[in-house]
Amino acid sequence: NKLLIVLLIFYTQKSIYGIIHYQFQTMVVKMQMLIGYEDAQKVLSSYYSKLWGVITDSWNEYHNLPSWFLAVQSKRGRATSVNDIIVSKAKSLELDDDKIKPMTINDMFCLLISTDAGVFAFKFKKLSADGHSRSVSTMQLMQFKNQDEIEGMERAHHLEIGYVLNDNEDEISAINIVCPSGMKGIYWKAEVTPHGIANSEAELFEFEDKAHTESGFKVIRKDIEDNNEATGTN
């Protein structure tokens, strides 16, 4: 009986250690995949115009469809149709750049971009002004937003890119890149523009007065712990 108790204690401790070790390793991997804004900006700047073009061209192409078709579209139907066009145009980007690879895993489309800072997996979505997207909650979506590894695109930095509509929802007001840190968490978000005006300020704190950068990228930081927002430019 004593031997059984000793063995039970031993294997219990071993199991607990294994769980802690696994959770620690998972946390380390997640932190490696959660990339900061500055590091992302350095390697993605040459892709901003392409990504911006894919979304804006898709929006314009959708509105050139027959008027009878547009008239019967619901908001959800419109979002689906626009996304279908976006995916088609995004897939064509690999023809001009061997560092770009389209990938679909269990119906989730991502555009993979290989850089010196690792691989970035872009998921195209319609976004709210605060950077959130709406999707049916699945295990794969949770993995993506939690920066967990997904089979087929291991060690990729997960980012969402999408269009934000104006109040009337008839025009695009911004195209944003979002770095998710959980189902409702945002590590940072930034607006992509085709061009910009250089600004020497390293960081601005007036939310309403965001200046464009020379690279066509402007950032809105959201602190992961206290959700305070500030804006900044490089």
Phi, psi and chi 1 to 4 in degrees:
 res  aa     phi    psi   chi1   chi2   chi3   chi4
   1 ASN       -  -42.7  -71.8  -20.9      -      -
   2 LYS   -63.0  -39.4  -70.3 -177.4  178.7 -179.5
   3 LEU   -63.5  -40.4  179.1   59.7      -      -
   4 LEU   -64.5  -40.3  -71.4  174.6      -      -
   5 ILE   -63.9  -43.0  -66.9  173.8      -      -
   6 VAL   -62.8  -44.7  170.5      -      -      -
   7 LEU   -64.4  -38.7  -70.7  173.8      -      -
   8 LEU   -63.6  -44.3 -179.8   61.2      -      -
   9 ILE   -62.7  -42.3  -66.4  173.6      -      -
  10 PHE   -61.9  -49.6  172.3   76.6      -      -
  11 TYR   -71.7  -29.1  -77.4  108.9      -      -
  12 THR   -65.8  -45.9  -60.7      -      -      -
  13 GLN   -63.8  -38.3  -69.7  177.0  -25.7      -
  14 LYS   -65.2  -40.0 -171.8  175.1 -178.8 -179.8
  15 SER   -66.1  -43.2  -62.5      -      -      -
  16 ILE   -61.5  -43.3  -66.6  173.6      -      -
  17 TYR   -61.4  -41.9  171.4   77.6      -      -
  18 GLY   -62.5  -41.1      -      -      -      -
  19 ILE   -65.5  -45.4  -67.8  171.3      -      -
  20 ILE   -62.4  -43.1  -66.0  174.1      -      -
  21 HIS   -63.1  -42.4  178.9   72.6      -      -
  22 TYR   -63.8  -44.8  171.9   77.8      -      -
  23 GLN   -64.2  -36.9  -69.8  178.0  -25.5      -
  24 PHE   -66.5  -44.4  175.6   75.3      -      -
  25 GLN   -63.2  -40.0  -69.9  -65.1  101.9      -
  26 THR   -63.0  -41.2  -58.8      -      -      -
  27 MET   -64.4  -40.0 -177.9 -179.2   67.0      -
  28 VAL   -63.0  -46.0  169.4      -      -      -
  29 VAL   -61.3  -43.8  170.3      -      -      -
  30 LYS   -62.0  -42.2 -175.6  178.6  -64.5 -173.5
  31 MET   -66.4  -32.8  -69.6  -54.9  -64.3      -
  32 GLN   -68.7  -32.8  -69.6  173.5  -18.6      -
  33 MET   -82.2  -22.5  -66.1  165.8   65.6      -
  34 LEU   -83.3   93.1 -170.7   65.0      -      -
  35 ILE   -89.6  144.8 -168.9  165.8      -      -
  36 GLY   -75.9  161.2      -      -      -      -
  37 TYR   -60.2  -47.1  157.0   71.5      -      -
  38 GLU   -59.8  -43.5  -70.6   82.7    0.5      -
  39 ASP   -66.1  -38.6  -67.6  -29.8      -      -
  40 ALA   -68.2  -42.1      -      -      -      -
  41 GLN   -61.4  -36.7 -168.3  -91.0  -12.9      -
  42 LYS   -62.3  -37.1  -70.7  176.5 -176.0  176.2
  43 VAL  -102.2  -11.8  -64.9      -      -      -
  44 LEU  -101.8   -8.0  -67.6  176.8      -      -
  45 SER   -56.2  -34.5   58.9      -      -      -
  46 SER   -74.9   -9.1   61.5      -      -      -
  47 TYR  -103.4   -7.0  -65.8   97.9      -      -
  48 TYR   -58.7  -47.7  -62.4  155.7      -      -
  49 SER   -63.9  -36.1   60.5      -      -      -
  50 LYS   -66.2  -46.3  -68.2 -179.0 -179.7  179.3
  51 LEU   -66.2  -41.5  -64.1  170.8      -      -
  52 TRP   -61.2  -42.9 -174.8   90.3      -      -
  53 GLY   -65.1  -39.5      -      -      -      -
  54 VAL   -57.5  -45.6  162.6      -      -      -
  55 ILE   -73.9  -47.2  -65.0  175.1      -      -
  56 THR   -67.1  -40.1   53.2      -      -      -
  57 ASP   -64.3  -36.4  -70.5  -11.0      -      -
  58 SER   -67.4  -41.6  -61.5      -      -      -
  59 TRP   -61.7  -44.3  176.5  -98.4      -      -
  60 ASN   -67.1  -39.3  -67.0  -27.4      -      -
  61 GLU   -64.6  -39.4 -176.4  172.2  -42.6      -
  62 TYR   -59.6  -42.8  168.4   80.0      -      -
  63 HIS   -76.2   -4.8  -76.7   87.3      -      -
  64 ASN   -94.9    2.1  -75.0  -32.7      -      -
  65 LEU   -70.5  163.2  -66.7  173.0      -      -
  66 PRO   -53.2  139.3  -26.8   34.8      -      -
  67 SER   -60.2  -35.2   56.6      -      -      -
  68 TRP   -64.1  -33.1   63.6  -96.6      -      -
  69 PHE   -71.1  -44.8  175.2   78.9      -      -
  70 LEU   -64.0  -33.2  -61.6  178.5      -      -
  71 ALA   -66.1  -28.6      -      -      -      -
  72 VAL   -99.6    3.7  -61.6      -      -      -
  73 GLN   -80.4  131.6  -73.8  -83.8  -77.7      -
  74 SER   -81.9  170.6   63.7      -      -      -
  75 LYS   -60.3  -39.7  -69.3 -177.9  179.6  180.0
  76 ARG   -68.3  -40.4 -176.8  174.2 -178.5  179.1
  77 GLY   -64.0  -39.3      -      -      -      -
  78 ARG   -62.9  -45.9  178.3 -178.1   61.8 -175.2
  79 ALA   -60.1  -40.1      -      -      -      -
  80 THR   -65.8  -43.9  -60.0      -      -      -
  81 SER   -65.0  -44.1  -63.5      -      -      -
  82 VAL   -62.3  -41.6  171.4      -      -      -
  83 ASN   -64.6  -37.5 -169.4   70.6      -      -
  84 ASP   -60.8  -41.1  -71.9  -17.5      -      -
  85 ILE   -68.4  -41.2  -59.1  173.1      -      -
  86 ILE   -58.6  -47.0  -72.4  174.6      -      -
  87 VAL   -60.0  -43.1  169.3      -      -      -
  88 SER   -61.0  -45.6  176.6      -      -      -
  89 LYS   -70.3  -36.4  -70.1 -175.3  178.1  -62.3
  90 ALA   -64.2  -38.3      -      -      -      -
  91 LYS   -61.7  -32.0  -72.2  179.8  176.7  178.8
  92 SER   -73.3  -14.0   68.0      -      -      -
  93 LEU   -64.8  -26.8  -68.4 -179.7      -      -
  94 GLU   -68.0  -17.3   71.2  168.7  -26.8      -
  95 LEU   -67.7  -26.6  -60.4  176.0      -      -
  96 ASP  -105.8   -5.0  -58.7  -39.1      -      -
  97 ASP  -150.6  115.7 -167.0  -29.1      -      -
  98 ASP   -75.2   -4.6   58.5    4.9      -      -
  99 LYS   -87.8   -5.7  -67.1 -176.9  178.5 -180.0
 100 ILE  -104.3  131.7  -63.5  177.7      -      -
 101 LYS  -139.3  117.1  178.9 -176.9  177.9 -177.6
 102 PRO   -76.4  143.6   25.1  -29.6      -      -
 103 MET  -147.0  136.5  178.8  173.7  -71.8      -
 104 THR  -120.9  122.2  -58.2      -      -      -
 105 ILE  -123.7  115.1  -58.1  176.2      -      -
 106 ASN    50.3   50.4  -63.7  -30.7      -      -
 107 ASP    71.2    3.5  -65.3  -32.9      -      -
 108 MET   -98.5  115.0 -176.3  179.9   75.6      -
 109 PHE   -88.9  135.1  173.0   78.8      -      -
 110 CYS  -136.0  148.0  -71.8      -      -      -
 111 LEU  -104.9  115.6 -169.3   70.3      -      -
 112 LEU   -93.9  131.1  -54.2 -174.5      -      -
 113 ILE  -124.1  119.0  -60.4  179.4      -      -
 114 SER   -87.9  129.0  -61.7      -      -      -
 115 THR  -136.3  176.9   72.0      -      -      -
 116 ASP   -67.4  -18.2  -67.5  -22.0      -      -
 117 ALA   -97.9   10.2      -      -      -      -
 118 GLY   111.7 -171.7      -      -      -      -
 119 VAL   -95.4  135.8  176.9      -      -      -
 120 PHE  -109.7  130.6  -70.5   81.3      -      -
 121 ALA  -106.7  111.1      -      -      -      -
 122 PHE   -96.6  128.4  -77.5   91.5      -      -
 123 LYS  -110.1  124.7 -166.0  168.3 -177.7  -73.6
 124 PHE   -88.9  128.2  -66.9   84.4      -      -
 125 LYS  -146.6  160.4  -63.7  -65.7  -63.9 -179.2
 126 LYS   -82.5  130.8  175.8 -173.7  174.9 -175.9
 127 LEU  -116.8  152.2  -61.1  173.1      -      -
 128 SER   -82.0  169.4   62.5      -      -      -
 129 ALA   -61.1  -28.3      -      -      -      -
 130 ASP   -90.2    5.5   59.0    2.4      -      -
 131 GLY    96.7    6.6      -      -      -      -
 132 HIS   -96.6  149.3  -66.3  -72.9      -      -
 133 SER  -116.1  157.8   60.6      -      -      -
 134 ARG  -110.8  126.8  -68.0 -176.1  178.9 -179.0
 135 SER  -151.4  157.5  -61.8      -      -      -
 136 VAL   -66.6  127.2  177.1      -      -      -
 137 SER   -69.7  119.4 -176.8      -      -      -
 138 THR  -130.7  166.5   64.1      -      -      -
 139 MET   -61.2  -39.1  179.6   59.1   69.0      -
 140 GLN   -66.2  -39.5 -172.4  170.6 -111.6      -
 141 LEU   -64.5  -41.3  177.6   64.2      -      -
 142 MET   -61.4  -41.0  -69.0  176.6   62.3      -
 143 GLN   -62.3  -41.5  -70.1  175.8  -40.9      -
 144 PHE   -64.6  -50.2 -172.1   90.5      -      -
 145 LYS   -71.8  -26.8  -75.3 -176.4  171.4  -72.6
 146 ASN   -85.3    1.2  -72.3  -28.0      -      -
 147 GLN    61.2   32.9  -60.3  -72.0  -16.3      -
 148 ASP   -85.8  155.0  -67.0  -28.7      -      -
 149 GLU   -67.4  138.9  -73.6 -166.6  -44.9      -
 150 ILE  -118.6  130.6  -63.0  175.8      -      -
 151 GLU   -58.5  127.6 -173.8  175.9   -4.7      -
 152 GLY   107.1  -23.7      -      -      -      -
 153 MET  -143.6   57.2   51.0 -177.5 -162.8      -
 154 GLU   -63.5  146.9  -69.7   81.8    1.5      -
 155 ARG    63.4   18.0  -60.8  -81.2  175.7  167.4
 156 ALA   -85.4  145.8      -      -      -      -
 157 HIS   -83.8  121.7  -53.9  -64.8      -      -
 158 HIS   -89.3  123.9  -58.1  163.2      -      -
 159 LEU  -131.9  147.3  -59.7  178.0      -      -
 160 GLU  -107.8  141.4  -71.9 -173.7  -43.7      -
 161 ILE  -132.6  135.3 -178.7  168.1      -      -
 162 GLY  -167.4  174.0      -      -      -      -
 163 TYR   -98.3  145.7   58.7   94.2      -      -
 164 VAL  -112.6  129.5  179.4      -      -      -
 165 LEU   -91.9  158.4  -62.9  179.9      -      -
 166 ASN   -73.0 -178.9   61.4    8.4      -      -
 167 ASP   -61.7  -33.3  -68.2  -21.1      -      -
 168 ASN   -82.7   -7.9  -64.7  -33.6      -      -
 169 GLU    56.6   37.1  -64.3 -156.4   -8.7      -
 170 ASP  -119.7   -2.6   55.4    2.9      -      -
 171 GLU  -146.3  153.9  -69.7 -177.2   -1.4      -
 172 ILE   -80.2  126.8  -68.2  176.9      -      -
 173 SER   -97.4  -22.5   63.0      -      -      -
 174 ALA  -165.7  156.4      -      -      -      -
 175 ILE  -122.1  118.0  -66.0  175.4      -      -
 176 ASN  -116.6  148.6  -68.9  -19.5      -      -
 177 ILE  -106.7  134.0  -69.9  178.5      -      -
 178 VAL  -125.1  134.2  175.1      -      -      -
 179 CYS  -103.5  102.1 -180.0      -      -      -
 180 PRO   -74.1  150.3   28.7  -33.7      -      -
 181 SER  -137.4   49.7   59.9      -      -      -
 182 GLY   130.0  171.6      -      -      -      -
 183 MET   -61.8  -31.2  -69.5  -60.9  -72.3      -
 184 LYS  -122.6    2.0  -64.0 -176.9  178.4 -179.8
 185 GLY   -96.8  146.0      -      -      -      -
 186 ILE  -128.8  123.8  -66.3  176.3      -      -
 187 TYR   -78.1  -48.2 -171.1   36.2      -      -
 188 TRP  -157.2  158.5   55.6  -97.7      -      -
 189 LYS  -140.7  152.1   63.3  175.8  179.9  175.3
 190 ALA  -148.2  148.3      -      -      -      -
 191 GLU   -96.3  129.8 -179.4  179.0  -10.9      -
 192 VAL   -93.6  132.9  178.9      -      -      -
 193 THR  -128.3  154.8   61.5      -      -      -
 194 PRO   -70.4  -30.9   26.1  -34.6      -      -
 195 HIS  -141.5  177.8  -53.5  -69.7      -      -
 196 GLY  -165.4  174.7      -      -      -      -
 197 ILE  -113.2  130.2  -60.8  172.8      -      -
 198 ALA   -62.4  140.6      -      -      -      -
 199 ASN  -135.6  128.4 -169.6  -56.9      -      -
 200 SER   -83.4  -10.8   59.9      -      -      -
 201 GLU   -66.8  132.6  -66.6  -74.6  -16.8      -
 202 ALA   -77.6  -34.1      -      -      -      -
 203 GLU  -157.5  133.2 -172.0  155.2  -36.1      -
 204 LEU  -113.3  152.7  -56.5  174.4      -      -
 205 PHE  -119.0   -0.6  -70.1   93.8      -      -
 206 GLU   -85.9  110.4  -66.2   79.4    9.5      -
 207 PHE   -60.3  -36.6 -178.8   80.1      -      -
 208 GLU   -77.9  -17.8  -63.1   82.0    2.4      -
 209 ASP  -114.4   70.6 -174.9   23.9      -      -
 210 LYS   -90.6  126.6  -58.3 -170.3  -67.9  -85.2
 211 ALA   -96.3  142.9      -      -      -      -
 212 HIS   -71.6  152.5  -70.7 -107.3      -      -
 213 THR  -105.2  167.1   67.6      -      -      -
 214 GLU   -63.0  -32.4 -165.8  169.8   60.5      -
 215 SER   -82.0   -3.8   61.7      -      -      -
 216 GLY    81.2   34.4      -      -      -      -
 217 PHE  -139.3  127.7 -161.0   65.1      -      -
 218 LYS  -130.4  143.5   57.7 -176.0 -179.0 -179.9
 219 VAL  -115.2  143.8   69.1      -      -      -
 220 ILE  -122.1  112.9  -57.7  170.6      -      -
 221 ARG   -87.4  140.9  -65.3  169.5 -177.9 -104.4
 222 LYS  -126.9  113.9  178.1  172.3  -74.6 -171.4
 223 ASP   -61.0  135.5 -168.5  -81.5      -      -
 224 ILE   -72.4  -20.1 -154.4  167.5      -      -
 225 GLU   -98.8  -48.4  -66.9 -179.6   -6.9      -
 226 ASP  -110.7    3.8   60.1   16.9      -      -
 227 ASN    62.1   17.7  -69.5  -33.3      -      -
 228 ASN   -73.2  140.8  -71.7  -29.9      -      -
 229 GLU  -110.1  145.0  -75.7 -165.3  -17.8      -
 230 ALA  -144.6  162.6      -      -      -      -
 231 THR  -117.3  154.5   62.9      -      -      -
 232 GLY  -157.0  160.3      -      -      -      -
 233 THR  -135.8  157.5   62.1      -      -      -
 234 ASN   -89.0      - -105.3   10.7      -      -
